[in-house]
Structure formats: structure tokens, C-alpha cells
Amino acid sequence: MISDHKQINFNQYYEIRDWLIKNKYSGSRSNRRYLRDVLAPIIKWHFNKTSAQHLTWEELDEYHEKFPSLFEDLEKLDNN
């Protein structure tokens, strides 16, 4: 769960965002499978270095609430 992860900081957030933009990882705005299979393992790896396993849908929703602008960045990439 989120509470078990290290404290999230903005440096990690921007590192993830920049990596996604640099590697042009974009997906359909409505494609939750993309978010689960691509974005979630990246977030999991950055915030908990011991594992890159998929997050649950509930955890992914929590990240979406915590970092809405990260998901908005993905939508912008998809629209370009």
C-alpha cells in the first residue's frame, strides 16, 4: 500500500515524468491497462526500490489522486 512506501518527493516525481516524456511512453487516455502495465511498475520501482511488480488498481487510483499532473502529462503526449 501507499503508506508502506518511502516518502514521495518531487525529485522522484519529475524524474519519472521526464523519463516518460524522453522515452515517448504515451497511451490512450482511457487505457487503464497501459497505466497499469507501463506506468505503475515505473512508479513502484521509483518509490519502492525492492520491487517493480504491478500495482493493484486501488494503488494506481491512489497515485492518480496524488499525482494528477503526471497522468495529465501522459494525456498531452497522447494528443501530440
Helices and strands as residue ranges (DSSP letters): G 2-4, H 10-22, H 32-34, I 35-39, H 40-47, H 57-66, H 68-79
